[in-house]
Structures are given as structure tokens and as C-alpha cells.
């Protein structure tokens, strides 16, 4: 018997080894070759693609066109599936890969008709830009085909990869519009519902200005006296508390100081862009070396977005620049009347089995139409305009001064960003860069069709606020209002962050008058919990004044006494305060959330605004907001009880396991492992204890945070930093699949400039 048991075990082990070896062998066939020679008739002269120990692509080419081809080749080798997902996401074509499970998302994105818009923009481009896109496209396809076998994602899905097209590069940028600006029109849609069902007074109450304001001119939005609106809610609300989900605040931090505040005399910039963290990382490290048409040498180093032939953030050693999401108001819902013409178009979504799914869209002269709240509304959004996307970002590569960059900034077609730019002469500036509609009156609520300004929506705004070399030599942005209160009236609020992050960054900068790269990195990793200090005091007061037996909250109070006022990995007290605040929001606003859910709406898009209203409720204790609770002490105790219940259900009854590093553990996953957990060990980055949170410079949630960290002084790039949240390659067997992630997770400084060359591909045109 034992003999047969041993034999059975041996057979199983051998079978597993055979299967593993087979899978490994198949996957190995799709690994790209990193050394060798290639031939292409799309380049004008020999070029070279090198990779260093981290897999950073180093490109040497005669001109920008040849550099675009070689960059496309690198992207196609290392990131094609990621690029495919981005283009399909924007176009509403994911169902062709993933089947009917993606239909709802495809319908939502097909609403914007980005595929048609991309093709129209390519057709209208000048010959230089269209040719550069065409050459880049050929590079992508050549790089993808070089391995000779489809990557493992297509093998698992059982579908064939489709060739890259020039319009697909624009779709990648439109995918960023969906990430960075969809909150603007979703926010406004929620506000329309609230105004209709709870009144204008509730809208004003929720949107009242916060005390966390950090405009560059120190201007304040006036905190007018807003009365707490009456809220009629059934007593049953107390029995069912709806959780209001957090929506990721796609944004970033950046700041800069002029040369008078550095030892070198060159200005210095810091930039960390906050996005969802996935495998592979959204960014791809690259350096381009080429000559301009007048034979001037260019070397630009930074991160690119695979699918787009540009360096997004980086430095050419004369200037350095970075972005944070601008959150200007770039969208309006237009309330249509019976006299407004609406036509219907049919959209067809392909499925993997060759079948298709057809559905109808309503269109108007103002934009695509949705019906909600018993009315028809058209969406006017800057992303629907012809100037929304172009290749003008490439012009930053050859700029040598801040002034030259600002001349270009107004004409760049990307989602509007806060541009922070510095130069080697010591200058520093801030200005909005990207597409901004010229319409004059931004609105939080629906605009009547007779005031929709369609002609102005079709024009890009060229007159924009800017700050150059401020007297104190310091600039900062963090997704809250940066411009003056007066300029704010013109450009509006498209979903600004609360401002606590910006205030903390500003205060750190103002407290110091000399800066180095290490000082900037220390600020990037600042996880002091200044924002939660009042909430900590409130929770301690709530538990101390409870009528329950003293030992009920003794352990929690001990952890709160030692919380260290930081989002530190070992802090249980921080977790208690964080979850307490979350549950207070749920408890207080559940009557409104429950109503909105019945309308397929949610307060999630407004959650970042709640702080002033919350504290007004806590301090004034209005009886008509109790929703069945006995008093406000009961509301707060109930909130803490709900927080404890949530933590127990997720992390067990032992409160020691609620330390923040465990609760907020960083988990950077591949999209496939999220659906097939057995692939996690093979595809995901290592899990690491959490560090940081939402309302502090060190932004980090479980799968969201700083996607890169960049620090640079032009002219002194040997000390510049670029740390990316993942490796270069999307292939799990590549040595570059996880390269750089450990340094990112530990907060270490990774050089911007490439290191010693490890691999080389030579390209020739003969």
C-alpha cells in the first residue's frame, strides 16, 4: 500500500514538473530578444536601443522620427498588452477580449465615441505629426512581432493581438481623460440629483469652502455662513448604514524652488503622480538621444506612457517638468428642451466568439445624451473637442528655458494638468497645461441649453493664470485650488482635493530656506497625520465620555494614546482614527446615500468635500440629522462600533492585527490575478506593509499611490531621482518584470539617468 502511495505521489510530482516546464517553455518563447540586429525601412539612419540593469530604454537616433520608431519598438516588446488594454478601454472595445463581462463598461465608454474622435484628429494632423505617429506605430508592431509568439495574456484569453494603429496612440491619451476627468461630470451629475431632491441648500452645504486652502497667492474662498439644511430621514436609517465608497483621487504632488534656494543655483522640481498601482506599472522609463532639424543634440530622460511617443515627465538637462491633475471644471451637463434636436446612433460592440452586441446612443449638438432625473442631458466635455489631444507635448523635449515651456503649454492636448517647470538658470513656474474650454461660466449644476456656449467649447482657452519666480522662491500643487480666488471664478471646480495635502506641503516648504534632493525626497515620504488630529481628539473624547463600562474602550484608548500622529506601519491608533472618520461619514450621510442608490447614484464623487459640513454637524448637533439615533454621542459611538466591526471582519478580533501597515498593505497586482488569485504569486509584486494615506504628502492606499517619484535640478542630473512603482517589462519571466519595485516600496532613491548598458539592439535601414 505504502509503495503504491509513494508511486502515486511521484507521478503527481512529475506531472506538476512537466506542466510547469511546459508552461515555462511556452512563456519563454514569447520573451523579446534584447540583443541583436533589426532592419526597417521606416528609419532614415542607423539607430540603437539599449537597456541598462533596470531595463530602462536608452535610444540613440539621428532624428525625432527615428527615435519614435525605436521607442515604439521598445514599447511593443515590453508593454503591448498594457497598451492594448488602454486603447480598448477608451474605445469601449474590451468585450472583444473579455466577453460580455465587459459590456457595461464598454457601453459607458462608447458613449464618448473616442475611436471616431481619434481617427478624425489623426486625419486633421499636419504631415509631420501624422508621419511621426505612423513611424511610431510601425515600431510598436515590429517590436511586438519580434518575439514570434503572442504574449501569455493572449494565450490565456484565446484571442489574437490586433496590430497597433496611429489612432490608438490618441486613444491611450483619451484613456487618461477617463481616469483623470470623469469625476468632474460624475460629480456634477450627483449634484443635479441632490439639488432636485434635497434642494439648493443641501448642495451649498456640501460644497462649502474648506479651511484647508493653499493657493499660491494665499487667497481664500470666503467661508460664508451656511445654515445646516433640514434632513428628513426615517428612523430605519439607524438600522442600516450604507458605506460610501472612496473613489481614487487621481492626482499628484509637485513643488519647486528657484535657484536662490539650492546650493547649485539651478531650480529644483519634485513630482509624484498618484494613480492606480497595477502590474505592469503605468510608466516606462526611457531616454531619447537625437538631433533636431537644425542639428542640435537633444537628450531627454524620464518616463513615457506606453502607446504614446513622448516623454511625459522628465528633464533634458536644461529644463525639468512634472504634472499634477488640474481638476479645473472641464465638463457641463446641458439640460435639453423639447426643441433641442436629439438623434439616435447605433453602436456595435464585438465579442470574442464573433458575435456582437448592438445598443443605441442619443446625440445632440452639445454632445452625447443621457436620460436621468426624468430629463435629458447632453454632456459637454473638453475631451470631446478636437483640441483635446495632440502631440505638442513633444515640444517640451527641446525647450531650454521656463519661458519657452510656458509658450508651448497652452497648446498641448492632454487632460489639463498643473505644470511645474524649472530651468538651469534658476527659474521656476506654475501654469495649467492641457486642454481648457474657452467657455466663460463654469457650472456645478445643469446648464440650460440656451446658455450652453457651444461655440466657446470648441475653442481652447489661451489666456491662463501663471506664477513665475515668486518672491519666496517656492511653488506647490496637490490637486486642490492653486490659482487665485478671482481666477477660480473663471475656471471653476472640477473635483478639487480637500487641500490638506497641499497645506502640509506648503507649510513644510515655508519652514525651510535651502533644499537638496534628499530634502525633497523626505517631503515626498512625509506621512504625518496632521489632518486627522481633530478626529483623534474627537474619538478620544467620544470613548472617554461614553456611559458604557470603562473597560469597554480601554484597549482602544491605549492604542490612541500611542498613535504617534502618523500613518506609520505599526500604528493601530492611526487605523482606529481613520476608520472612525470613515464610519462617521457613512452614519451621518446614509439617508442621502440610500436615496441616491435608489437612483443608481452615490455620494462617492462628493466625499472629498464633506469635511466642513461634517464638523458643522458635529459641533451644532442638529436633531433632524440623527436619523433614528438617540443623540450625537450615540451617532459617534455607533460609528466607532461600525469601524470595529469592519476591522474585525477583515483582520480578526485581535486589535494588534489592526496596525496600519497590515490594514493598508500595499498590493500591486496584475489584472489577471485579480480575477484568478492562483496567479498572484507568479504575476503580482511582493506585498509590503502600508506607509502613508490620503491626506498627507505620502499618498498610499492598498493599490493606489505615487506611481513614480521624480526629483531633478537641470544641469545637475547626476543627482536626479526617478523611482517607479514597478518594472519595465510586462513579461513575468523577464529580469525587468519587478526591477525597481523593491526600491520604490522601501522609499529608496533610484537614479534618473540610465546606468551601464546590458543589452543592445542595432537598427539599420538597409
HUQUIWO-V356494 format. One record per residue. N is the residue number from 0. NEAR is the number of other ideal C-beta (glycine too) atoms within 10 Angstrom. Layout:
BEGIN
n=(N:N)
near=(NEAR:NEAR)
END
This chain:
BEGIN
n=(0:1:2:3:4:5:6:7:8:9:10:11:12:13:14:15:16:17:18:19:20:21:22:23:24:25:26:27:28:29:30:31:32:33:34:35:36:37:38:39:40:41:42:43:44:45:46:47:48:49:50:51:52:53:54:55:56:57:58:59:60:61:62:63:64:65:66:67:68:69:70:71:72:73:74:75:76:77:78:79:80:81:82:83:84:85:86:87:88:89:90:91:92:93:94:95:96:97:98:99:100:101:102:103:104:105:106:107:108:109:110:111:112:113:114:115:116:117:118:119:120:121:122:123:124:125:126:127:128:129:130:131:132:133:134:135:136:137:138:139:140:141:142:143:144:145:146:147:148:149:150:151:152:153:154:155:156:157:158:159:160:161:162:163:164:165:166:167:168:169:170:171:172:173:174:175:176:177:178:179:180:181:182:183:184:185:186:187:188:189:190:191:192:193:194:195:196:197:198:199:200:201:202:203:204:205:206:207:208:209:210:211:212:213:214:215:216:217:218:219:220:221:222:223:224:225:226:227:228:229:230:231:232:233:234:235:236:237:238:239:240:241:242:243:244:245:246:247:248:249:250:251:252:253:254:255:256:257:258:259:260:261:262:263:264:265:266:267:268:269:270:271:272:273:274:275:276:277:278:279:280:281:282:283:284:285:286:287:288:289:290:291:292:293:294:295:296:297:298:299:300:301:302:303:304:305:306:307:308:309:310:311:312:313:314:315:316:317:318:319:320:321:322:323:324:325:326:327:328:329:330:331:332:333:334:335:336:337:338:339:340:341:342:343:344:345:346:347:348:349:350:351:352:353:354:355:356:357:358:359:360:361:362:363:364:365:366:367:368:369:370:371:372:373:374:375:376:377:378:379:380:381:382:383:384:385:386:387:388:389:390:391:392:393:394:395:396:397:398:399:400:401:402:403:404:405:406:407:408:409:410:411:412:413:414:415:416:417:418:419:420:421:422:423:424:425:426:427:428:429:430:431:432:433:434:435:436:437:438:439:440:441:442:443:444:445:446:447:448:449:450:451:452:453:454:455:456:457:458:459:460:461:462:463:464:465:466:467:468:469:470:471:472:473:474:475:476:477:478:479:480:481:482:483:484:485:486:487:488:489:490:491:492:493:494:495:496:497:498:499:500:501:502:503:504:505:506:507:508:509:510:511:512:513:514:515:516:517:518:519:520:521:522:523:524:525:526:527:528:529:530:531:532:533:534:535:536:537:538:539:540:541:542:543:544:545:546:547:548:549:550:551:552:553:554:555:556:557:558:559:560:561:562:563:564:565:566:567:568:569:570:571:572:573:574:575:576:577:578:579:580:581:582:583:584:585:586:587:588:589:590:591:592:593:594:595:596:597:598:599:600:601:602:603:604:605:606:607:608:609:610:611:612:613:614:615:616:617:618:619:620:621:622:623:624:625:626:627:628:629:630:631:632:633:634:635:636:637:638:639:640:641:642:643:644:645:646:647:648:649:650:651:652:653:654:655:656:657:658:659:660:661:662:663:664:665:666:667:668:669:670:671:672:673:674:675:676:677:678:679:680:681:682:683:684:685:686:687:688:689:690:691:692:693:694:695:696:697:698:699:700:701:702:703:704:705:706:707:708:709:710:711:712:713:714:715:716:717:718:719:720:721:722:723:724:725:726:727:728:729:730:731:732:733:734:735:736:737:738:739:740:741:742:743:744:745:746:747:748:749:750:751:752:753:754:755:756:757:758:759:760:761:762:763:764:765)
near=(5:6:7:8:9:10:10:10:10:10:10:10:10:10:10:10:10:10:10:10:10:10:13:10:9:12:17:12:11:17:17:20:12:20:11:10:9:17:11:17:8:19:25:14:13:14:27:15:25:21:25:21:15:20:23:28:23:24:22:20:24:15:17:21:21:25:28:30:29:31:30:29:29:28:28:26:29:27:28:26:22:22:27:22:20:26:25:23:21:28:25:22:21:21:24:18:21:19:15:14:10:20:18:10:14:24:16:12:23:22:19:23:19:28:23:11:22:25:15:13:23:19:10:11:16:9:7:12:17:16:15:22:23:17:25:29:23:22:30:30:18:20:26:25:15:15:18:9:14:19:21:21:21:18:15:12:17:8:15:7:17:14:11:25:19:22:22:25:29:29:25:21:26:26:22:22:24:18:18:25:28:20:22:24:23:18:24:24:21:21:22:21:19:23:18:16:14:20:13:13:14:19:19:16:22:22:18:17:17:23:13:19:19:20:20:20:14:10:14:12:15:7:12:8:6:16:11:16:18:13:19:8:17:11:10:11:20:19:9:8:19:19:14:23:12:14:17:15:24:24:26:26:29:26:28:30:28:26:23:14:21:21:11:15:15:21:31:28:27:28:30:28:26:26:22:14:24:21:23:28:26:23:23:30:29:27:20:27:16:23:15:12:9:5:7:10:8:17:17:23:25:29:23:22:25:27:27:28:27:25:24:23:26:28:31:21:19:20:27:33:32:30:24:28:29:25:29:33:27:30:27:30:28:26:20:23:10:6:7:17:8:15:10:9:10:8:17:9:21:14:16:14:8:6:11:12:14:8:13:8:17:16:16:21:14:23:25:19:21:17:11:15:18:6:14:19:26:26:21:25:22:26:26:21:20:14:20:27:28:21:24:19:23:20:16:26:21:18:21:16:16:26:14:17:24:19:12:17:24:19:16:23:20:22:26:28:28:27:25:28:31:30:28:22:18:23:21:27:24:25:21:23:28:30:26:22:27:16:25:10:13:21:18:18:16:22:21:11:19:10:12:25:18:15:9:14:21:14:14:20:20:9:8:18:17:14:16:15:15:16:6:12:19:21:27:28:33:30:25:23:26:28:25:16:16:10:17:20:13:18:22:19:18:23:28:24:24:24:24:22:30:27:21:25:24:22:12:18:22:11:7:12:12:10:22:15:18:12:19:23:19:13:22:25:16:19:21:17:25:17:20:26:12:14:20:20:12:18:27:19:12:19:21:11:10:16:8:9:8:10:7:13:20:10:12:21:16:12:19:21:9:10:21:12:16:22:27:20:19:14:24:22:27:29:26:27:26:23:21:26:23:18:22:25:21:21:25:26:25:21:21:25:23:17:17:22:14:8:13:8:21:19:24:18:22:24:20:22:22:21:22:19:23:16:15:15:20:16:8:11:13:14:8:11:20:20:22:14:19:11:11:19:15:16:22:24:21:18:24:21:13:19:24:19:12:15:19:14:9:11:16:11:10:8:18:12:15:25:21:28:18:17:21:22:14:24:18:25:20:21:15:19:17:16:11:12:11:7:17:16:9:14:19:20:25:12:14:17:16:24:21:24:22:22:23:23:23:22:24:23:19:15:15:20:26:26:22:28:25:28:27:32:30:29:19:18:21:9:17:24:21:26:24:26:28:25:26:30:23:26:24:19:13:19:18:24:21:19:21:24:22:12:16:25:19:10:16:13:17:18:17:24:18:19:12:7:13:15:17:15:22:15:24:12:15:6)
END
